[in-house]
Amino acid sequence: MPHLVPLLIRGINNLSDARYCAGMGADKLTFVLDPALPGHLDTKTVKELAGWVAGVELIGEFDRLSAPEINAMAADCGLDAVLLRSYRTADELAEIAPPVYQELSEADGAPDPEPAVVGWILELPAAGIDNSVLHQLGLERPLWLGPGLDPDKARAVATQLPVAGLSFPSGDEVKPGLRDFDQLEAVFEALEVE
């Protein structure tokens, strides 16, 4: 099912989410691999989850691990790219083997575009951000915006701003194999091409 823009689902931590999101047409799935971050997974678990999905880009989320540590985990898990939650110098970025997405915060403003960064990811705050800033960011680098799990807001962002795609959080299972997908389903449906 085609969507208005590509979709990235962050923080996959269970098989239900991995299979559901891949089956509903998500383009990218992220797994938190940095042990310093809440909800991180070990490489064995990521490989097991990734083995159940096809046709999606697999991305590891990292904070301050070194480039060699990131490269080793990325290779072990067969990642297509990495998402960095904290800034790195151009020299540090050059050491990271997979393509790099950089998470921005609303306080960061427009950073200098590093050639090694293939895209920016920004989770929108509830109060929103000035659309002129978002337009500028979207023109400088592929921009993935996280509008939360609000279907109307997601559709508005997808149709009114120059985004490369939208980013959404995954969730937790109630118990193994049991998960409520109502919010994600509403977002997927709101973004379907009519």
N, C-alpha and C positions, 0 to 999 in steps of 0.2 A: 504494500500500500504506500504510494508516494505521498510525501509530505511537502509542505510549502518550502521548507528549508531542512537541511540535515539536522539530526537530533543526536545529542551526546547525553548519555545517562551516567551520572557520577556516583562513585562509591558503591559499586556492585559488591555485595558481600554474601550472596546466596544464589543457589542454582535457580530458584523460582524467578528471581529478578533477571538473571542473565538470559534465561531462555525466553521469558515473556518479552523483554525489551528487544532482543534480537528478532523474535518472531513478529513483533509489531512494527518493525522497520527502523529501529534505531540504527544509526550509522557508526557510532562510537560508544564504547563502554569503558569506564575507568574503574580501576581497582586501587585502593589505598595500600601501598606497599611499604611506606616509610614507618618504621617502628615507633617513631616519635609522634605520629599522628593518631588521633582516636580512631578506632575501628579498623586498624590496619590488619591486613591478611598476610600470611606467610606465602612464600613462592609456591609451595606445594598446593595450597588451596587455590591460588590463582590459576595454576596450570590445570587443575581439575575442573574448575568452572569454565575456563576458556575452551577446554576440550568438548564442551557440550554446545558451543555456539559456532556459527559460521557466517561469513559475509559481513562481519563487523570489524572495525578497527579496535584493537585492544591497547589501552593506554594505562600506564602506571602513574600514580600520584605520589610525589615526593616533596619533602620540605628541605632539609639541610644535609641529607646524605651527600657524600662526596661523589664526584663524577665516576670514579672507578666502581664504587658501590652501586650506583644507579645503572651503569653499563652492565655489570654482572647480573643484577636482578632482571633487567630488561632482556638480556640474552637468555637467561634461564627460563623466563616466562614466555618468551617469543613475542614480546611487545612490539607494536608498530610505532609507538611514540611514547613520550613522557609528558606529564603535566607538572610543572614546578610551581609550588605555592609561594616560594620566596625567590627574590631576585638573585641573579648570578651575574658576575662580570662577563665581559665578552670572552675572556680567556677561559673561564670556567665553562661557559656554554660551548665553546669549541671542543672541549674534552668529552662532552656528552654525545654518544654515538647516535641514538635514535633522534628523530625529529622532536623538537621541543615546543610545547604550548606553555604559555606563561599566564598564571592567574593574576589578575589585577584586583585591587580593592578600590572602592569608591574614593578613598582618600589619596590614592596614588596619582590621580590625574592622568594625563597622557604621558607615558614614559617615552624615552628615546627608543625608536624601533631598532632592536638588535637584529641583524641579518639572520642569525641562527634561530630566531624564534619564528615558528611557522604560523602561530595564531595566538590571540589573547582570549582569555576566558574571564568574564566578569559576572558575578552574581549580583543582580540588581537588588538594592535595598527596597523595603516596602514604600519608602517615601519617593523612590525614583531618583533619576539623575537627569540633568539637563540634556535634552535630546541633541543639542548642538555638539556637546562633548562626545556623545555616543556616535553621532555622524562622523565626527573627525576621527575617532578611534577606528571606526569601520572602514574609513578610507585609507588609513595608514597600514593596516594589517588585518587579515581575516579575524573577525570578532565573533565570539560565541557568547551570547547573553543568557543569563539564567533568570527568567522571570518568575520563578517559583512555580507551584503547581496550580496556577490560575489559568484555565483554558482561554478566557477572553483576553487576558493580558498577554498570554503567549501568542495568540493569533495577531494581536495588534502589533507586538514587537516584530513578528515575522514579516508583516506586510508594510510596516511604516519605517523601518530602520535598515540601514545597509549591513545586515548581519550575514556571516558565513553560516551560522546555525544557532540553535538554541540548546541550552544546557539545563538538565533537570536532575534533581536528586533521586537516587533510588531509595529503597526503604528497608525495613527489617521484616523478616518473617515472624508471624505470631508464634509459630512453632515450625519445625522442619516440614517443608512442603505446603504450608498454609500461609497465604499472603493476600491482603486486600489490595487489589489493583485499581480500585474505582477512580482515584485521583489521576493516576498515570493514564488510565484508559481515556478519561475525559480530555486530557491534554493531547494524546495521540489523535483522537477523533477530531478535536478542534483544528488540528494542523493538517488534516488530510486535504489533498488537492481535490477540489470539487469538479 
